Structure formats: C-alpha cells, structure tokens
Amino acid sequence: MYFIPDMLHDKLLSTMPAAEDTVRLVKEQRQFASRKNIHFKDIGETKYTTSQSKATERIVNGLQPNASLDSGISKTVYNVYNEGQESPSKNPHESMEDLKFKIRRQYVKEQCYNLDYGYSNEYTSNRYNVYTKFNVLYCPITKCSSTFWKGNFQRIGAGPERRVTSLNRTELVVLRAHELSLLIVRDPYKRLFSAYENKLYHPSLIHWKKVGRPATLFARNITASDSRNKFYGHDVTFPELIIYILDRWRKGLDNDMHFRPMYTLCNPCKHEFRYIAMLETINDDVEYIMEKLRNNYELTDTGSDFSKDYFFRIYHGHIQKVLETKSLLPKIKLPFHRLMLRTWRDLQIRGFMSKNIPFPFDDELVALNVSKEDFFEAIQKGVEATTDKEAAHAQKAEALHQAYRYVPMNDMESLAEYLSVDCQLFGYDNRPQELFDRSNPISTDFVYLDGLE
C-alpha cells in the first residue's frame, strides 16, 4: 500500500469529507508506514529506515512530482500540502475508496520499476479468468480468497468462467474497454502458514502425497526407496515444509502453487489490475467492488448470504476429507480422532471458534463411529457458542506466532529472501518483528498444531 506522511494527514483531512472512509484510509496508511518501519520527523526532514517509493520521497521533501505518475496522485498530495486547496481527487465524484485503489495501483507500478520488471498490460496469462457478461478479469491467487470469489462471480451471474486466452478479437476489444480487473493479495507469511494449515495439517490425501511425503523424506533425510520407513506426508511439520520449499527454490524448481510467491502466479507488472484488494481490508474491498458491479449490471444474486453458505460448504468438504483418511489408518498409525481434531483446530486457527471450546470426540471408538452429519452439527454448535469474536480473531495471530517460532532463524532469513518480491510489490514487511524477534516467549498454554501428535 502507498502511504501519506503523518504531517500531510491534517491538511488532507481538511479537504476531504468527514467520513468513516477517510479515517479508515488514514489508519491504513499509518499501519503501512508502521509495517515498513518508516518514521516521519517533519516535512522536508524525513528519516528513512527502509527504502520507499521515489514519488513519495519527492512529496515528503516538497519537490514537484514526476508528471508521468498515473492519475496525478503524487501531484494531488503535493498540491494539498503546498496550497491546502485542491481536492485529493480531480474527480469531484471520486470517493475515498476510489482513491485508495488508485493509490495501490500507483504503488505497485512504482515497485515494478524499482525491481526492473517494467510495467505492461498484457492479456496472455492462462491464469486470467474472464466473466464476459460483466467484463470481469480476475487472476486467482491460491489462499487469497480465490475459492470464495470464483463462487461469488458465478452466483451473481457474471457469466461462465473462461480463460482470457480463449477470447476472440472482438471479445478482447470489449474487455479491454470495459474491464473490471481484480487481484487479491495478503501478507505472504500469513498466506504460507495458511497454505500449510489448510493443505497439509488439515487432512488432504492429495496434498499429503504431492507435497507432504516428499517434504518429509527430504527434511528427514530419508530415501524414498527405504522400505523400512513408511511416510505418507500426514505428519509433515511447518519447519519441514519451509526447508523443502526453500530447497526447491534454490534448485530452480517450481513449488506447488499454494506455496509459491504470489507474483509468480499473478504478476501485477504484466497486467494493470484496476482493483488490488487485500485480505487485511477484505470486508471494505468486497463491498466496494460489489457496489461497482451493482451500479453497472443487474446481479442475479447480491451475495448477501454467500459468506455463510460458503462457510458451510467448505466445512462439509473438510469433514469429507477427514473421512477419506480412514483408508490410511492401518498404515499411518495415527488415531482417527487426532485427524478429526485437526478440523476442530482449523476452525480455532482461523478464528471461527473459541479455543476454549473443547473437542467433543476425543475417544477413538466414538470418533470412528461419528457420522458426517453429527460432526458438522458439533462444528455449528461450537461456532455459534463463540461469543467473544475479538478473542477468537486474536487466535489467528497466536497460531501464526507459534508456527513460525519453531522455524530456525537461518531458514527464516532465507524465507525472507524467498518472499521478498511479494513483500516489496504489495507493501508488506519483509521481516515482521513479531516473527523474527525471538527475545519474547510465546504462549504455549494452548497448542494449535497438537493434531500432529
């Protein structure tokens, strides 16, 4: 995210409508500056502890911005600072949310040039999904709400999902002229842990075989031909996964798409996405984008209950994945109730259920005879009984810190390099203090990954 120095905030606020949108944007900018460890002493006298965009540096020092910058964002802030009169947007109908997305686009563009990637607007990636009825172009990034958005576009009647490479010349001309292009990103460290938790810690026979087993064999230095050892990937740890993906990266081998950097899936330097949404502000971003669609198209469904339906569908799928592991029980020597526990922990790690609600099927004989319907009913009751939503939400950070604390520091440093481009492109901290500072102990009163035991 692009940011505005603290000293400019008051001047900007005096020219903007006094609305919650303004306050939210200011908070977002300050949070970004805090994440990047940037401190502002005064206008024209700025201390930089990390690199920042050249356009922002010109603004902070009171210099005329480069006229080539998109949409005059830098010039707008420059004029607000020097004259205190010009609106932050040349368009009087442009909202603060419009400005937020414009700022994000500009920030990404500058980072593309800083990385020497250049900047273009290509339509050649086979990952670009197109919904021609609403002229939506969406590049899905795994573990960035991609399943939700694919389902949502279908639900609101955006048209069948197609690849941009399948469009004929006329369709491509129409798309270029009217497209609503969308990219959704999130904190790279959180995305990596989410992928581990969802694809390896939580039962998934496909990913155990594809990633879990080779990661276990590599991390434990065991050859696949060693018949004395049977490894099925069900017990791969988070530090072992990190070792494995770093090794493949150093060797120039592709990792599974859930564990690859975001820019390798959807490169924002190759296509100018009009709307770059972030999981950290997803509620506001979703509402804004849906409002854009409602203003231009007749939606078949507003999607008001889609989040609830999506949750139920996801956890029905999770339960089914757990049940599918029963065939492996004689081989993996792990009690079935420990695998069921992982679904329960998944809800607690993601902040849907309080960690104080105990797992109800801790007896192996009971667990083996629990029906899919009974398990889902227990999940529903646990979620509904979670009244302290703020405390439940805090569990996400607690689980994240626990997981990364056991990753050796030399691997953390290599991981920072592995994730560096994502962090630079999208404005995330490459070395978040809460993960890299080992001076403070972490809470282990509640262990989130105890389903491995």
VOGU-3710 file (C-alpha; in Angstrom, 3 decimals, decimal comma):
1> myfipdmlhd> 0,000/0,000/0,000  1,055/3,561/-0,735  1,165/5,934/2,201  0,977/9,626/3,046  3,269/11,171/5,707  1,710/11,994/9,063  2,211/15,750/8,609  0,044/15,685/5,488  -2,869/13,957/7,163  -4,348/17,045/8,792
11> kllstmpaae> -4,141/19,001/5,545  -5,738/16,153/3,635  -8,473/15,763/6,219  -9,339/19,444/5,937  -10,073/18,993/2,236  -11,885/15,646/2,468  -15,400/14,766/3,606  -15,546/13,873/7,284  -16,469/10,235/6,789  -15,506/6,821/8,088
21> dtvrlvkeqr> -13,844/6,103/4,722  -11,354/8,894/5,324  -10,487/7,687/8,804  -10,096/4,142/7,544  -7,733/5,192/4,734  -5,586/7,247/7,104  -5,365/4,310/9,514  -4,447/2,004/6,664  -1,668/4,340/5,530  -0,284/4,675/9,035
31> qfasrknihf> -0,395/0,905/9,526  1,584/0,504/6,314  4,188/3,014/7,436  4,433/1,163/10,748  4,881/-2,201/8,989  7,644/-0,771/6,800  9,315/0,800/9,865  9,186/4,292/8,379  9,295/7,238/10,787  8,474/10,824/9,859
41> kdigetkytt> 10,074/13,621/11,875  8,839/16,527/9,803  8,109/17,557/6,253  11,393/18,048/4,414  13,336/16,297/7,192  12,479/12,632/6,912  14,262/9,658/8,416  14,180/6,550/6,222  14,949/3,226/7,877  13,842/1,222/4,821
51> sqskateriv> 13,523/2,018/1,128  10,351/3,683/-0,093  8,967/4,837/-3,404  10,705/7,698/-5,193  7,446/9,521/-5,754  6,716/9,554/-2,036  10,218/10,785/-1,301  9,625/13,710/-3,665  6,329/14,512/-1,959  7,764/14,343/1,554
61> nglqpnasld> 10,590/16,691/0,634  8,239/19,162/-1,012  9,535/18,571/-4,546  7,467/18,629/-7,719  6,380/15,047/-8,513  7,088/13,390/-11,822  4,312/14,295/-14,238  4,271/10,775/-15,662  2,839/9,246/-12,485  -0,612/7,757/-13,047
71> sgisktvynv> -3,693/9,846/-12,342  -1,751/12,679/-10,728  -1,805/11,056/-7,289  1,577/12,437/-6,260  0,737/15,852/-7,717  -2,546/15,897/-5,847  -0,885/15,301/-2,495  1,814/17,837/-3,412  -0,806/20,494/-4,118  -2,762/19,738/-0,934
81> ynegqespsk> 0,434/20,182/1,033  1,521/23,429/-0,648  -1,808/25,156/-1,155  -4,256/23,335/1,090  -6,966/23,917/-1,505  -7,051/21,247/-4,182  -9,237/18,219/-3,606  -7,364/14,918/-3,174  -9,117/13,828/-6,367  -9,573/15,783/-9,570
91> nphesmedlk> -12,878/13,996/-9,980  -15,389/15,507/-7,517  -17,377/12,247/-7,640  -14,405/10,084/-6,712  -14,765/8,512/-3,280  -12,064/7,755/-0,763  -12,336/4,094/-1,754  -11,663/5,093/-5,383  -8,591/6,961/-4,221  -7,433/4,016/-2,122
101> fkirrqyvke> -7,407/1,657/-5,097  -5,741/4,286/-7,269  -3,004/4,671/-4,672  -2,492/0,918/-4,534  -2,142/0,719/-8,316  0,407/3,515/-8,305  2,422/1,929/-5,520  2,606/-1,425/-7,324  3,596/0,275/-10,575  6,473/2,088/-8,886
111> qcynldygys> 7,706/-1,121/-7,300  7,645/-2,883/-10,674  10,057/-0,268/-11,983  12,147/-0,411/-8,801  12,504/-4,167/-9,336  13,409/-3,611/-13,019  10,426/-5,702/-14,088  8,951/-2,948/-16,211  5,207/-2,435/-16,472  2,805/-3,619/-19,165
121> neytsnrynv> -0,833/-4,561/-19,686  -0,778/-7,996/-21,280  -3,690/-10,393/-21,759  -1,667/-13,544/-22,340  -1,673/-15,362/-18,998  -3,689/-18,563/-18,921  -4,409/-17,889/-15,240  -6,626/-14,900/-16,005  -10,272/-15,844/-15,558  -12,793/-13,802/-17,514
131> ytkfnvlycp> -16,525/-13,424/-16,869  -17,632/-11,766/-20,096  -21,173/-10,825/-19,062  -19,804/-8,351/-16,509  -16,412/-7,793/-18,213  -14,588/-9,066/-15,142  -10,968/-10,185/-15,381  -9,802/-11,961/-12,247  -6,458/-13,592/-11,554  -6,940/-16,067/-8,687
141> itkcsstfwk> -4,111/-16,484/-6,186  -4,358/-19,576/-4,008  -5,033/-18,871/-0,325  -6,192/-15,350/-1,150  -9,950/-15,928/-1,092  -9,878/-17,368/-4,624  -12,462/-20,109/-3,960  -14,839/-17,547/-2,494  -14,524/-15,155/-5,439  -14,900/-17,807/-8,116
151> gnfqrigagp> -18,112/-18,959/-6,468  -19,296/-15,402/-5,942  -18,907/-14,443/-9,605  -20,940/-17,484/-10,606  -23,598/-16,712/-8,035  -24,173/-13,102/-9,098  -24,490/-14,098/-12,769  -21,202/-12,705/-14,101  -21,204/-15,342/-16,808  -19,329/-18,612/-17,347
161> errvtslnrt> -15,701/-18,739/-16,289  -13,334/-18,593/-19,263  -9,613/-18,101/-19,781  -8,610/-14,789/-21,305  -6,619/-16,678/-23,920  -9,879/-18,200/-25,230  -11,410/-14,834/-26,168  -11,748/-13,873/-29,805  -10,563/-10,487/-31,053  -13,953/-8,774/-30,636
171> elvvlrahel> -14,404/-10,072/-27,094  -10,907/-8,937/-26,195  -11,569/-5,432/-27,525  -14,733/-5,182/-25,398  -12,897/-6,488/-22,333  -10,048/-4,005/-22,749  -12,507/-1,115/-22,997  -14,719/-2,017/-20,022  -12,866/-4,464/-17,814  -13,129/-4,650/-14,063
181> sllivrdpyk> -9,813/-6,363/-13,324  -9,262/-7,773/-9,855  -6,280/-9,099/-7,922  -6,421/-10,127/-4,262  -3,275/-10,405/-2,138  -2,393/-10,965/1,509  0,555/-10,931/3,883  2,996/-13,506/2,392  3,943/-15,018/5,761  0,303/-15,485/6,726
191> rlfsayenkl> -0,505/-16,928/3,316  2,277/-19,512/3,607  1,129/-20,669/7,037  -2,484/-20,728/5,863  -1,477/-22,980/2,964  0,356/-25,357/5,301  -2,526/-25,474/7,764  -5,189/-25,946/5,096  -3,407/-28,352/2,723  -1,089/-30,388/4,966
201> yhpslihwkk> -2,025/-30,080/8,627  -5,689/-30,494/7,824  -6,194/-33,923/6,192  -5,835/-33,876/2,407  -4,747/-37,108/0,732  -3,878/-35,289/-2,489  -1,522/-32,765/-0,872  -0,086/-35,293/1,567  1,043/-37,303/-1,438  2,055/-34,372/-3,643
211> vgrpatlfar> 3,855/-32,190/-1,071  3,743/-33,753/2,394  5,521/-37,003/1,559  8,440/-35,540/-0,451  8,838/-32,756/2,127  9,025/-35,329/4,931  11,522/-37,505/3,086  13,750/-34,530/2,267  13,610/-32,871/5,685  14,277/-36,158/7,497
221> nitasdsrnk> 16,961/-37,214/5,016  15,263/-40,477/4,098  15,354/-42,039/0,653  12,058/-42,978/-0,974  13,364/-46,482/-1,574  13,947/-47,150/2,115  11,282/-49,815/2,637  11,838/-49,853/6,380  10,099/-46,497/6,658  6,591/-45,641/5,515
231> fyghdvtfpe> 5,896/-41,967/5,082  2,586/-40,653/3,824  3,032/-36,929/4,423  0,367/-36,788/7,122  2,764/-35,618/9,820  4,956/-33,105/7,972  5,698/-30,155/10,237  5,701/-26,487/9,282  9,515/-26,133/9,676  9,966/-29,213/7,467
241> liiyildrwr> 7,763/-27,682/4,783  9,843/-24,471/4,887  13,083/-26,441/4,434  11,582/-28,300/1,483  10,206/-25,313/-0,434  13,430/-23,345/0,100  15,483/-26,224/-1,265  13,342/-26,483/-4,397  13,550/-22,709/-4,857  17,354/-22,740/-4,626
251> kgldndmhfr> 17,455/-25,517/-7,222  15,230/-23,544/-9,590  12,325/-25,987/-9,238  8,707/-24,868/-9,028  6,841/-25,372/-5,779  3,192/-26,309/-5,547  1,124/-23,216/-6,383  -0,150/-22,925/-2,793  3,420/-22,348/-1,609  4,754/-20,254/-4,474
261> pmytlcnpck> 5,116/-16,456/-4,161  2,025/-14,576/-5,294  3,741/-12,644/-8,069  4,712/-15,909/-9,806  1,012/-16,746/-10,139  -0,357/-13,298/-10,983  2,299/-10,774/-11,860  0,950/-7,223/-11,384  3,810/-5,918/-13,516  2,396/-7,786/-16,527
271> hefryiamle> -1,180/-6,549/-16,182  -2,549/-3,357/-14,669  -5,177/-4,634/-12,273  -7,647/-1,855/-11,629  -8,584/-3,176/-8,224  -5,940/-4,676/-5,960  -7,812/-5,935/-2,922  -6,101/-7,051/0,262  -7,252/-9,710/2,685  -6,440/-7,327/5,552
281> tinddveyim> -9,172/-4,943/4,306  -11,306/-7,511/2,523  -14,697/-6,557/4,007  -14,442/-2,981/2,760  -12,872/-4,058/-0,528  -15,578/-6,646/-1,233  -18,366/-4,153/-0,563  -16,751/-1,565/-2,826  -16,280/-3,979/-5,734  -19,782/-5,411/-5,369
291> eklrnnyelt> -21,173/-1,883/-5,384  -19,312/-1,189/-8,632  -20,892/-4,270/-10,166  -24,372/-3,394/-8,851  -24,115/0,075/-10,381  -23,343/-1,301/-13,834  -25,041/-4,679/-14,081  -28,141/-6,492/-12,922  -26,921/-9,115/-10,487  -28,857/-12,367/-10,210
301> dtgsdfskdy> -27,956/-12,566/-6,520  -26,478/-9,860/-4,308  -24,436/-12,454/-2,466  -25,645/-11,202/0,916  -25,783/-14,742/2,363  -22,941/-16,124/0,291  -20,346/-15,956/3,059  -22,468/-18,134/5,330  -23,213/-20,627/2,557  -19,538/-20,659/1,605
311> ffriyhghiq> -18,537/-21,464/5,195  -20,952/-24,383/5,385  -19,810/-25,763/2,041  -16,126/-25,505/2,950  -16,536/-27,395/6,211  -18,703/-30,080/4,684  -15,751/-30,566/2,324  -13,285/-30,579/5,229  -15,226/-33,302/7,005  -15,322/-35,371/3,833
321> kvletksllp> -11,530/-35,096/3,552  -11,146/-36,353/7,111  -13,388/-39,338/6,420  -11,344/-40,197/3,334  -8,264/-40,742/5,518  -9,824/-43,785/7,207  -8,323/-45,999/4,494  -4,847/-44,956/5,638  -5,341/-45,553/9,351  -3,710/-49,014/9,467
331> kiklpfhrlm> -0,640/-47,579/7,712  -0,071/-44,211/9,363  -0,558/-45,484/12,923  -2,332/-42,291/13,958  -5,632/-42,445/15,864  -8,559/-41,193/13,792  -9,697/-38,783/16,493  -6,372/-36,924/16,096  -7,195/-36,329/12,435  -10,687/-35,160/13,353
341> lrtwrdlqir> -9,084/-32,861/15,920  -7,256/-31,099/13,076  -10,577/-29,938/11,582  -11,547/-28,584/15,011  -8,198/-26,818/15,312  -8,613/-25,431/11,785  -11,680/-23,552/12,982  -9,791/-22,242/16,005  -6,705/-21,248/13,998  -8,888/-19,302/11,573
351> gfmsknipfp> -10,749/-17,540/14,379  -14,171/-19,073/13,737  -14,319/-20,924/17,051  -13,020/-20,128/20,526  -10,042/-22,180/21,645  -11,881/-22,664/24,937  -14,466/-24,927/23,303  -13,174/-28,492/23,749  -13,050/-31,082/21,004  -16,035/-33,392/21,662
361> fddelvalnv> -14,790/-36,636/20,075  -11,585/-37,368/21,972  -12,457/-41,045/22,379  -11,205/-43,172/19,453  -14,178/-45,554/19,422  -16,626/-42,648/19,452  -14,689/-40,828/16,716  -14,684/-43,850/14,418  -18,477/-44,008/14,574  -19,303/-40,299/14,265
371> skedffeaiq> -21,353/-39,546/11,166  -20,633/-36,655/8,816  -23,877/-35,002/9,966  -23,026/-35,331/13,663  -19,553/-33,890/13,155  -20,914/-30,918/11,240  -23,589/-30,319/13,876  -20,874/-30,223/16,558  -18,939/-27,689/14,448  -22,027/-25,494/14,081
381> kgveattdke> -22,636/-25,540/17,826  -19,001/-24,665/18,531  -19,061/-21,722/16,135  -22,393/-20,450/17,486  -21,120/-20,743/21,064  -18,186/-18,451/20,245  -19,495/-15,132/21,526  -16,212/-13,282/22,059  -15,380/-12,659/18,404  -12,447/-10,379/19,203
391> aahaqkaeal> -10,711/-13,038/21,294  -11,371/-15,658/18,624  -9,922/-13,357/15,979  -6,765/-12,924/18,075  -6,218/-16,684/17,888  -5,094/-16,299/14,263  -2,045/-14,293/15,273  -1,334/-16,595/18,216  -1,324/-19,688/15,978  0,853/-17,904/13,399
401> hqayryvpmn> 3,449/-16,947/16,007  3,536/-20,477/17,408  4,140/-21,988/13,980  6,954/-19,641/12,958  8,701/-19,775/16,333  9,884/-23,311/15,569  11,398/-22,365/12,208  15,188/-21,950/12,682  16,429/-18,392/12,193  18,690/-19,275/9,271
411> dmeslaeyls> 15,622/-20,653/7,485  13,660/-17,524/8,434  16,329/-15,371/6,786  16,159/-17,492/3,627  12,372/-17,310/3,733  12,568/-13,515/3,860  14,523/-13,643/0,599  12,036/-16,119/-0,917  9,128/-13,784/-0,104  10,949/-10,508/-0,746
421> vdcqlfgydn> 9,390/-9,684/-4,131  5,841/-10,219/-2,846  6,592/-8,023/0,144  8,055/-5,234/-1,982  5,351/-5,306/-4,657  2,427/-5,215/-2,255  3,888/-3,240/0,640  4,261/-5,920/3,307  7,012/-6,115/5,891  9,723/-8,481/4,693
431> rpqelfdrsn> 10,953/-9,185/8,229  7,933/-8,786/10,531  9,171/-8,191/14,047  6,578/-10,441/15,648  8,009/-13,390/13,690  11,725/-12,530/13,625  12,190/-11,225/17,166  12,795/-14,271/19,370  13,509/-12,325/22,551  9,988/-12,684/23,934
441> pistdfvyld> 8,458/-16,065/24,785  5,294/-17,187/23,035  2,239/-18,594/24,754  2,049/-22,384/24,680  -0,841/-22,808/27,097  -2,871/-23,817/24,066  -1,166/-25,679/21,216  -2,854/-25,241/17,832  -0,946/-27,915/15,921  -1,295/-30,683/18,504
451> gle> -3,106/-32,828/15,923  0,348/-33,898/14,692  0,983/-35,810/17,892
//
